[in-house]
Amino acid sequence: MRRLGEEFTAWSFFPNAGPYGKKGIPDIIGCIDGLFFAIEVKAGKEQPTELQQERLNCILDNGGIALHINDENFEEGFARLHDCIQEYESAQPALPRFGDRPHDVHTGEPHPVVRGKCR
């Protein structure tokens, strides 16, 4: 995630997987330059459970990026995520920016973004 955050404005978190978390939610959830993504991380050659795959499919169906990454496809998975982000950005109109801070297209007010991190 740090690698992607160096190139893109990224926000991500790791949802609570304990008894208070929702079952099947991917291990990493985030947003990069307006594109929602989710990553299910597995050790070794493990595959997502049926419920986890259902959640990943739901994210895909709603226009986000959803990936399953394990030890075998780690580098390939992050390369795919990177490629998807670049493709998304090239298809989007540029956001209006004043200085190095993006502004809300409706109000013209600056977004609370400082050096790629949200407040």
Backbone bond lengths (Angstrom), bond angles and torsions (degrees), N, CA, C in turn:
res aa  C-N    CA-C-N  psi(-1)  N-CA   C-N-CA  omega(-1)  CA-C   N-CA-C  phi
1 M - - - 1.445 - - 1.525 110.14 -
2 R 1.304 117.04 -34.82 1.463 118.82 178.65 1.523 111.11 -61.76
3 R 1.339 115.63 -39.89 1.471 119.79 179.03 1.517 110.64 -58.02
4 L 1.327 116.72 -46.76 1.462 120.31 -179.27 1.520 110.94 -67.68
5 G 1.332 116.92 -37.91 1.457 121.48 179.99 1.513 113.65 -65.12
6 E 1.330 117.12 -23.58 1.458 120.08 177.52 1.527 111.36 -73.98
7 E 1.324 116.75 -27.85 1.462 120.69 -177.57 1.523 113.00 -98.69
8 F 1.328 116.89 -31.92 1.462 121.94 -176.24 1.526 109.55 -122.69
9 T 1.342 115.85 159.86 1.455 120.63 171.34 1.524 106.90 -77.67
10 A 1.315 116.41 106.86 1.458 120.28 -171.22 1.522 112.13 -121.71
11 W 1.312 114.81 147.02 1.459 123.06 171.68 1.513 106.03 -134.06
12 S 1.319 117.73 132.45 1.462 120.13 178.08 1.521 110.35 -150.87
13 F 1.326 115.58 159.93 1.460 120.69 175.11 1.517 109.10 -150.68
14 F 1.318 114.81 166.69 1.459 122.92 -179.30 1.523 107.55 -115.25
15 P 1.345 117.78 103.55 1.460 120.73 -176.56 1.534 112.57 -60.00
16 N 1.322 115.12 151.15 1.455 122.21 177.59 1.521 109.66 -66.71
17 A 1.320 116.48 122.07 1.462 120.47 -178.52 1.521 111.91 -98.08
18 G 1.303 118.08 3.36 1.464 122.03 -177.38 1.520 112.63 -77.06
19 P 1.319 116.19 -160.91 1.468 120.40 -176.38 1.529 113.64 -66.03
20 Y 1.335 117.86 -15.26 1.464 120.66 -179.15 1.521 112.78 -98.40
21 G 1.312 117.36 -3.88 1.460 121.49 179.23 1.520 111.19 -89.50
22 K 1.332 116.08 164.81 1.461 121.85 177.99 1.525 109.13 -87.83
23 K 1.308 117.43 133.21 1.465 121.97 -177.23 1.530 111.14 -66.07
24 G 1.333 115.13 142.10 1.455 121.10 174.58 1.513 116.28 85.58
25 I 1.339 117.29 -4.66 1.463 120.49 -179.36 1.529 108.62 -71.03
26 P 1.339 118.14 135.22 1.467 120.55 -179.83 1.532 112.46 -58.11
27 D 1.320 115.88 158.09 1.462 122.25 -175.59 1.523 113.81 -70.94
28 I 1.321 117.34 -30.05 1.462 121.70 179.23 1.526 107.80 -128.93
29 I 1.326 115.71 128.68 1.463 122.65 178.53 1.522 106.41 -124.01
30 G 1.324 117.03 138.97 1.451 117.60 178.99 1.509 114.11 -166.48
31 C 1.312 113.50 -177.84 1.453 121.73 179.65 1.524 107.01 -144.01
32 I 1.317 116.13 128.62 1.457 121.82 178.77 1.519 108.04 -123.87
33 D 1.323 115.46 115.40 1.462 121.61 179.15 1.531 112.31 48.60
34 G 1.337 116.58 40.59 1.454 121.56 176.45 1.508 115.51 90.74
35 L 1.315 118.80 -0.06 1.463 122.14 -179.21 1.525 109.68 -107.60
36 F 1.335 116.35 119.85 1.459 122.35 -179.63 1.523 109.74 -75.25
37 F 1.327 116.62 137.97 1.464 120.34 176.19 1.521 110.67 -140.54
38 A 1.329 114.48 156.08 1.466 121.70 176.80 1.523 108.10 -142.86
39 I 1.324 115.35 140.24 1.457 120.70 -178.94 1.522 109.26 -129.66
40 E 1.313 115.91 126.12 1.464 122.11 172.24 1.521 106.52 -96.91
41 V 1.323 117.24 120.23 1.459 122.48 -176.45 1.531 108.78 -106.44
42 K 1.321 115.45 129.92 1.463 121.37 179.43 1.521 109.99 -128.60
43 A 1.312 116.38 149.77 1.467 121.67 176.80 1.531 109.52 -83.40
44 G 1.319 115.07 152.42 1.468 120.34 176.10 1.510 112.31 58.69
45 K 1.337 114.92 -130.27 1.467 121.31 179.82 1.527 112.01 -103.54
46 E 1.331 116.73 12.49 1.459 121.24 -175.74 1.528 112.40 -57.26
47 Q 1.315 115.19 150.23 1.460 123.40 179.01 1.532 108.91 -114.53
48 P 1.347 118.10 158.05 1.467 120.22 176.33 1.526 111.33 -63.18
49 T 1.321 115.30 151.02 1.459 119.69 173.52 1.525 108.70 -69.32
50 E 1.311 116.48 170.89 1.470 120.67 179.06 1.529 110.59 -59.26
51 L 1.338 117.05 -43.33 1.458 120.88 -179.78 1.537 110.98 -66.54
52 Q 1.324 117.17 -42.17 1.465 120.14 177.85 1.521 111.19 -61.85
53 Q 1.327 117.21 -42.17 1.464 120.58 178.72 1.524 110.90 -65.20
54 E 1.335 116.30 -36.80 1.463 120.74 176.92 1.532 110.53 -61.02
55 R 1.335 116.75 -42.93 1.475 120.98 178.78 1.532 110.63 -65.38
56 L 1.342 116.97 -42.53 1.468 120.28 178.05 1.526 110.44 -61.06
57 N 1.328 117.08 -42.36 1.473 121.38 178.84 1.523 111.13 -63.36
58 C 1.329 117.36 -38.60 1.463 121.54 178.72 1.531 110.31 -62.86
59 I 1.325 116.42 -41.05 1.462 120.59 178.16 1.525 110.29 -64.12
60 L 1.332 116.88 -44.40 1.468 121.15 176.89 1.522 111.31 -60.10
61 D 1.338 116.32 -43.68 1.463 121.42 -178.90 1.528 112.30 -62.89
62 N 1.342 116.15 -23.02 1.459 120.53 -178.32 1.523 113.15 -102.67
63 G 1.335 116.77 16.58 1.456 121.03 172.48 1.513 116.33 90.88
64 G 1.332 117.87 4.51 1.462 120.34 177.45 1.522 111.04 -90.85
65 I 1.305 115.11 177.12 1.455 121.65 174.08 1.517 107.10 -102.59
66 A 1.320 116.95 131.67 1.461 121.30 178.90 1.520 108.21 -133.22
67 L 1.326 115.51 125.19 1.451 120.73 -177.14 1.516 111.42 -129.35
68 H 1.318 115.11 150.25 1.459 122.58 169.71 1.521 105.44 -111.45
69 I 1.322 116.56 122.60 1.455 120.82 -179.52 1.521 109.11 -122.85
70 N 1.341 116.41 133.57 1.462 121.15 173.91 1.524 108.75 -134.38
71 D 1.324 116.11 -173.95 1.469 119.72 -176.91 1.526 112.46 -59.91
72 E 1.325 117.22 -31.24 1.468 120.64 -177.29 1.525 113.69 -75.24
73 N 1.336 117.59 -32.34 1.466 119.47 -173.90 1.530 113.27 -121.11
74 F 1.329 117.17 23.47 1.460 121.43 -174.72 1.525 112.64 -56.37
75 E 1.327 117.39 -57.78 1.470 120.66 -178.30 1.525 111.44 -64.07
76 E 1.318 116.36 -41.75 1.468 120.96 178.92 1.531 110.62 -62.80
77 G 1.333 116.77 -40.15 1.460 121.10 -179.79 1.519 112.43 -63.03
78 F 1.335 116.72 -46.49 1.457 119.12 178.90 1.527 111.58 -69.21
79 A 1.326 117.14 -31.73 1.470 120.15 175.11 1.531 109.86 -64.38
80 R 1.347 116.95 -40.14 1.475 120.83 177.09 1.521 110.82 -63.43
81 L 1.334 116.92 -42.94 1.459 120.49 178.55 1.526 110.09 -61.23
82 H 1.300 116.83 -45.45 1.465 122.27 178.35 1.528 110.79 -58.62
83 D 1.327 116.72 -46.52 1.468 121.05 179.63 1.524 111.68 -62.67
84 C 1.336 117.11 -41.18 1.473 120.96 178.74 1.522 110.87 -62.50
85 I 1.327 116.76 -41.52 1.465 120.66 179.57 1.526 110.34 -64.46
86 Q 1.320 117.20 -45.31 1.463 119.93 179.51 1.527 111.21 -62.88
87 E 1.325 117.27 -41.06 1.467 121.00 178.21 1.527 110.27 -63.08
88 Y 1.344 116.62 -43.76 1.460 121.86 178.76 1.528 110.36 -60.14
89 E 1.335 116.34 -47.86 1.462 120.17 -177.56 1.528 112.25 -64.53
90 S 1.319 117.19 -36.68 1.465 119.24 -179.12 1.529 111.57 -70.12
91 A 1.332 117.55 -21.75 1.465 121.59 -179.43 1.530 112.30 -91.21
92 Q 1.334 118.10 -9.88 1.458 121.97 -175.68 1.521 110.59 -98.31
93 P 1.332 116.79 144.97 1.468 118.11 172.53 1.526 108.75 -67.02
94 A 1.312 116.84 148.82 1.459 120.88 -179.55 1.525 110.05 -65.35
95 L 1.324 116.78 138.39 1.459 121.15 175.73 1.529 109.07 -73.88
96 P 1.331 116.55 142.98 1.461 117.31 176.72 1.525 109.61 -66.10
97 R 1.309 116.95 131.33 1.467 121.53 -179.67 1.519 109.46 -130.42
98 F 1.303 114.85 142.13 1.456 121.85 177.58 1.524 105.73 -124.65
99 G 1.325 117.18 112.86 1.456 120.16 -171.89 1.522 107.29 71.00
100 D 1.311 117.14 -133.83 1.464 118.89 179.10 1.516 111.65 -109.54
101 R 1.330 117.40 15.57 1.459 120.44 -179.57 1.519 110.68 -115.36
102 P 1.336 118.73 128.96 1.461 120.18 177.09 1.523 110.51 -69.99
103 H 1.308 115.62 150.24 1.455 121.81 178.18 1.517 109.21 -117.34
104 D 1.328 115.13 151.00 1.454 121.26 177.66 1.517 108.73 -66.07
105 V 1.335 117.07 128.66 1.461 120.14 -176.68 1.525 112.32 -68.65
106 H 1.341 118.15 -19.37 1.459 120.93 -178.39 1.528 112.49 -91.01
107 T 1.325 116.92 -42.61 1.463 119.80 -175.16 1.518 113.89 -102.43
108 G 1.335 117.76 -19.81 1.457 120.84 -175.85 1.512 113.45 80.04
109 E 1.361 116.50 -2.02 1.462 120.81 179.75 1.518 110.77 -77.89
110 P 1.338 117.67 146.72 1.465 119.27 178.62 1.528 111.36 -68.10
111 H 1.330 115.00 141.07 1.456 120.02 172.02 1.520 108.39 -73.75
112 P 1.335 118.00 149.77 1.470 119.45 179.16 1.534 111.80 -77.80
113 V 1.315 116.57 63.52 1.462 121.62 -179.99 1.519 108.36 -113.48
114 V 1.308 116.22 126.45 1.458 120.94 178.59 1.515 107.98 -129.40
115 R 1.338 116.50 115.28 1.462 122.47 179.50 1.526 112.96 50.67
116 G 1.322 116.73 44.20 1.445 121.42 175.00 1.516 114.69 78.90
117 K 1.314 118.66 5.25 1.462 120.60 -179.59 1.528 109.04 -116.87
118 C 1.316 116.13 139.53 1.466 120.52 179.09 1.521 109.61 -86.86
119 R 1.305 115.69 146.99 1.466 120.42 176.07 1.492 110.02 -85.42
